[in-house]
Amino acid sequence: MQRLTGKIAIVTGAGQGIGEAIARRFSTEGARVVIAELDSSRGEAIAESLRSAGAEAIAIPTNVANANSVDEMMAETVSQFGPPDILVNNAGIAVFGDPLSITDADWQRCMSVDLDGAWFCCRAALPHMLAKGHGAIINIASNHSFQIIRNTFPYPIAKHGLLGLTRSLALEYADRGVIVNAISPGYIDTPLNRKFFDEDPDPQARAKVEAKQPVGRLGKPEEIAAVAAMLASDEARFIVGANIVVDGGVTIRMYE
């Protein structure tokens, strides 16, 4: 089933992990995909892979923390493909530290990508979607957006803010045809997390994390992509301002 045929979709941070999986899923659903990626070589490699599979895809180097870069990406998208129908704000970074030890630069780096970047992209996409009277925005949040773990400051603050952005924009624009929702992934088996485990001096680091998951494993990027494809489709037009949690059940359990 190709639920996104004829749609133009922008996916930020689509050079690897969840973003890559979403871009690939969207392409199989018939969308023309824009890989908005900070790492230009990685972004182009993904776009070329999609084109080799018969999809329409382009890569546009994008720093979501820079409003000018986002505006240039949007202009290039419109020039090459047309106004976007779908925006997935996936680009993000994890900044963890002690609240009284992190620097102003650490704080700003986290907020500029995880929260400001999503807003810059929404701000650039919304006029085009409103002109069409139709659009879908999906913000990739985290289970940190509604639960707190020690020693992860200030990342959860940015992700809590991203849910606020999602809900605020959802109410502003639902009656004008633009549907805004969020997905909150749990622990997903991404290249960045695999690197984290590989660098951990504890050889059982991954096994210990997996043991805490009710399903006994990490999530797959493709499992997030499947939900994103649904939210991007016309099947989800009555889902407004929702936060769909895809975390294997880890946040519904009490401490054990």
C-alpha positions as CSV (number, residue, x, y, z in Angstrom):
1,M,0.0,0.0,0.0
2,Q,1.3,3.4,-1.0
3,R,-0.4,5.8,1.3
4,L,1.9,8.8,0.5
5,T,1.8,8.8,-3.3
6,G,2.2,12.3,-4.6
7,K,3.2,13.7,-1.3
8,I,6.4,15.7,-0.7
9,A,8.0,14.8,2.6
10,I,10.9,16.5,4.5
11,V,12.7,14.4,7.1
12,T,15.4,16.2,9.2
13,G,18.3,14.2,10.5
14,A,17.6,11.5,8.0
15,G,21.3,10.4,7.5
16,Q,21.0,7.5,9.9
17,G,18.9,5.8,12.6
18,I,15.3,6.7,13.0
19,G,15.4,9.5,10.4
20,E,16.8,7.2,7.8
21,A,14.2,4.5,8.5
22,I,11.4,7.1,8.2
23,A,12.8,8.4,4.9
24,R,13.0,4.8,3.6
25,R,9.5,4.0,4.7
26,F,8.1,7.2,3.2
27,S,9.7,6.4,-0.1
28,T,8.2,2.9,-0.2
29,E,4.8,4.6,0.6
30,G,5.2,6.7,-2.6
31,A,6.5,10.0,-1.2
32,R,9.1,12.2,-2.8
33,V,11.6,12.6,0.1
34,V,13.9,15.4,1.1
35,I,16.8,14.3,3.3
36,A,17.6,17.4,5.4
37,E,20.8,16.3,7.0
38,L,23.7,18.2,8.6
39,D,26.3,15.7,7.3
40,S,26.1,16.3,3.5
41,S,27.9,13.2,2.5
42,R,25.8,11.0,4.6
43,G,22.6,12.7,3.4
44,E,23.5,12.3,-0.2
45,A,24.3,8.6,0.3
46,I,20.9,7.9,1.7
47,A,19.2,9.9,-1.1
48,E,21.2,8.0,-3.7
49,S,20.2,4.7,-2.1
50,L,16.6,5.7,-2.4
51,R,17.0,6.8,-6.0
52,S,18.7,3.5,-6.8
53,A,15.6,1.8,-5.5
54,G,13.4,3.8,-7.8
55,A,12.3,6.5,-5.4
56,E,12.4,10.3,-5.9
57,A,14.8,11.7,-3.3
58,I,17.1,14.6,-2.8
59,A,19.6,15.5,0.0
60,I,19.8,19.1,1.2
61,P,22.6,20.0,3.7
62,T,20.7,21.5,6.7
63,N,21.6,22.8,10.1
64,V,18.3,22.9,11.8
65,A,19.7,25.1,14.6
66,N,20.3,27.8,12.1
67,A,17.1,29.6,10.9
68,N,18.8,30.7,7.6
69,S,19.9,27.2,6.8
70,V,16.3,25.9,7.4
71,D,14.9,28.6,5.2
72,E,17.4,27.8,2.4
73,M,16.4,24.1,2.7
74,M,12.8,25.0,2.4
75,A,13.4,27.2,-0.6
76,E,15.4,24.4,-2.3
77,T,12.6,21.9,-1.5
78,V,10.0,24.1,-3.2
79,S,12.3,24.7,-6.1
80,Q,13.0,21.0,-6.8
81,F,9.9,19.2,-5.7
82,G,7.3,21.8,-4.7
83,P,5.7,22.8,-1.4
84,P,5.9,20.2,1.3
85,D,3.0,18.1,2.5
86,I,4.8,16.4,5.3
87,L,7.5,17.5,7.8
88,V,9.2,15.2,10.2
89,N,11.3,16.9,12.8
90,N,13.7,14.1,13.7
91,A,17.0,15.9,14.0
92,G,18.2,15.9,17.6
93,I,21.1,15.6,20.0
94,A,21.5,14.2,23.5
95,V,23.1,16.5,26.0
96,F,23.3,15.0,29.5
97,G,24.9,16.4,32.6
98,D,24.7,17.7,36.1
99,P,22.4,20.8,36.2
100,L,25.0,22.9,38.1
101,S,27.9,21.7,36.0
102,I,26.7,22.1,32.4
103,T,27.8,25.3,30.6
104,D,25.7,27.9,28.9
105,A,27.0,26.5,25.7
106,D,25.8,23.0,26.6
107,W,22.3,24.3,27.4
108,Q,22.1,26.3,24.2
109,R,23.4,23.5,22.0
110,C,20.7,21.2,23.3
111,M,17.9,23.7,23.0
112,S,19.0,25.0,19.6
113,V,18.8,21.6,18.0
114,D,16.1,19.7,19.9
115,L,13.6,22.6,20.3
116,D,14.6,25.7,18.3
117,G,15.4,23.5,15.3
118,A,11.9,21.9,15.3
119,W,10.3,25.3,15.5
120,F,12.4,26.8,12.7
121,C,11.4,23.9,10.5
122,C,7.7,24.2,11.4
123,R,7.8,27.9,10.8
124,A,9.3,27.4,7.4
125,A,6.9,24.6,6.4
126,L,3.6,26.0,7.8
127,P,2.9,28.8,5.3
128,H,3.2,26.2,2.4
129,M,0.9,23.7,4.2
130,L,-1.6,26.4,5.1
131,A,-1.7,27.6,1.5
132,K,-2.6,24.1,0.4
133,G,-5.0,23.7,3.3
134,H,-3.5,20.3,4.0
135,G,-0.4,19.0,5.8
136,A,1.1,16.8,8.4
137,I,3.9,17.6,10.9
138,I,5.4,14.9,13.0
139,N,7.8,15.8,15.9
140,I,10.1,13.0,17.1
141,A,10.1,13.5,20.8
142,S,11.2,10.9,23.4
143,N,9.9,9.1,26.5
144,H,12.1,11.8,28.1
145,S,9.4,14.2,27.1
146,F,7.1,13.0,29.9
147,Q,9.4,11.0,32.2
148,I,12.6,12.1,33.9
149,I,15.8,10.1,34.5
150,R,18.6,11.5,36.7
151,N,21.7,12.7,35.0
152,T,20.1,13.5,31.7
153,F,19.7,17.3,32.2
154,P,18.8,19.3,30.1
155,Y,17.7,16.9,27.3
156,P,14.2,16.2,28.9
157,I,13.5,19.9,29.2
158,A,13.9,20.3,25.4
159,K,11.8,17.3,24.8
160,H,9.1,18.5,27.2
161,G,9.1,21.7,25.2
162,L,8.8,19.8,22.0
163,L,5.5,18.3,23.2
164,G,4.3,21.8,24.1
165,L,5.2,23.0,20.6
166,T,3.3,20.0,19.2
167,R,0.2,20.6,21.1
168,S,0.2,24.4,20.7
169,L,0.6,24.2,16.9
170,A,-1.9,21.3,16.7
171,L,-4.7,23.5,18.2
172,E,-3.7,26.5,16.1
173,Y,-3.9,24.9,12.8
174,A,-6.2,21.8,13.0
175,D,-9.1,23.7,11.5
176,R,-6.9,24.9,8.7
177,G,-6.0,21.4,7.5
178,V,-2.6,21.0,9.2
179,I,-2.3,18.1,11.6
180,V,0.5,18.1,14.1
181,N,1.5,15.1,16.3
182,A,4.5,13.6,18.1
183,I,6.1,10.2,18.5
184,S,8.0,9.4,21.6
185,P,10.4,6.5,21.0
186,G,12.0,4.6,23.8
187,Y,15.4,2.9,23.6
188,I,16.0,2.3,19.9
189,D,18.7,0.2,18.3
190,T,20.3,3.1,16.3
191,P,24.0,3.5,15.2
192,L,24.4,6.1,18.0
193,N,23.2,3.8,20.7
194,R,25.3,1.0,19.3
195,K,28.3,3.3,19.5
196,F,27.4,4.1,23.1
197,F,27.3,0.4,24.0
198,D,30.6,-0.3,22.2
199,E,32.3,2.5,24.1
200,D,30.9,1.5,27.5
201,P,33.6,-0.3,29.6
202,D,30.9,-2.7,30.8
203,P,30.6,-5.5,28.3
204,Q,27.1,-6.2,29.7
205,A,25.9,-2.6,29.1
206,R,23.5,-3.5,26.3
207,A,22.3,-6.6,28.0
208,K,21.5,-4.7,31.2
209,V,19.5,-2.1,29.2
210,E,17.6,-4.8,27.3
211,A,16.8,-6.5,30.6
212,K,14.9,-3.4,31.7
213,Q,12.7,-3.4,28.7
214,P,9.4,-5.3,29.2
215,V,9.7,-6.8,25.7
216,G,13.3,-7.8,26.4
217,R,14.9,-5.9,23.5
218,L,15.5,-2.5,22.1
219,G,13.2,-1.0,19.5
220,K,13.9,-1.0,15.8
221,P,14.0,2.3,13.8
222,E,11.6,0.7,11.4
223,E,9.0,0.4,14.2
224,I,9.1,4.2,14.6
225,A,9.0,4.7,10.9
226,A,5.8,2.6,10.7
227,V,4.0,4.9,13.1
228,A,5.3,8.0,11.3
229,A,4.0,6.6,8.0
230,M,0.5,6.3,9.5
231,L,0.6,9.8,11.0
232,A,1.7,11.3,7.7
233,S,-1.1,9.6,5.8
234,D,-4.7,10.7,5.3
235,E,-5.8,7.8,7.6
236,A,-4.6,10.0,10.6
237,R,-6.6,13.2,9.9
238,F,-8.5,12.8,13.2
239,I,-5.4,12.4,15.3
240,V,-4.6,15.9,16.5
241,G,-1.9,16.9,19.1
242,A,-1.3,13.3,20.1
243,N,1.9,11.9,21.5
244,I,2.2,8.2,20.4
245,V,4.6,6.4,22.7
246,V,6.6,3.6,21.1
247,D,8.9,2.4,23.9
248,G,8.2,-1.3,24.4
249,G,6.2,-0.5,27.5
250,V,9.2,0.7,29.6
251,T,7.5,3.9,30.8
252,I,4.3,2.2,32.1
253,R,6.2,0.1,34.6
254,M,6.8,0.9,38.2
255,Y,10.3,0.6,39.6
256,E,11.4,-2.9,40.2
